[in-house]
Amino acid sequence: MNEIERENVGAAPAIDKHWAKLQAGRKAQNPAIFWKFIKGDRDRALHRYEVDLYPESSIPLLISDEAGATISVLDDCLFVPLEDDEWRGDEAGGDARDAYSDAIGWWESELSEIERDI
């Protein structure tokens, strides 16, 4: 965003203010959704050509009850976990689509804040 949006000279001060706020939280990894997910996934995708989605097309699921245990398979697109999502706290282990939805919501909020400052 910094390089592209700075072409709009009027946006530069608001972008600088926003980036300074993000940088202030870098050491504490706050906000976690940016430092541990958005920036991390971006860097992995752009620099290492990796994504953090579970790499298999199906996921084995162990189901156990009083009668015993069986293994079922979750088919493609039913559930897509992230491999590393501890940054989500209580929601860790959830579907990647939920994490991406959270990230989009966070960005929408941040962009609205920048727009208010312009």
HELIX and SHEET records of a PDB file:
HELIX    1   1 ASN A    2  GLU A    5  1                                   4    
HELIX    2   2 VAL A    9  ALA A   11  5                                   3    
HELIX    3   3 ALA A   12  ALA A   24  1                                  13    
HELIX    4   4 ALA A   32  ALA A   32  1                                   1    
HELIX    5   5 ILE A   33  ILE A   38  3                                   6    
HELIX    6   6 LYS A   39  ARG A   48  1                                  10    
HELIX    7   7 GLU A   86  GLU A   91  5                                   6    
HELIX    8   8 ALA A   96  ASP A  117  1                                  22    
SHEET    1   A 2 ILE A  59  ASP A  65  0                                        
SHEET    2   A 2 GLY A  68  LEU A  74 -1                                        
END                                                                             
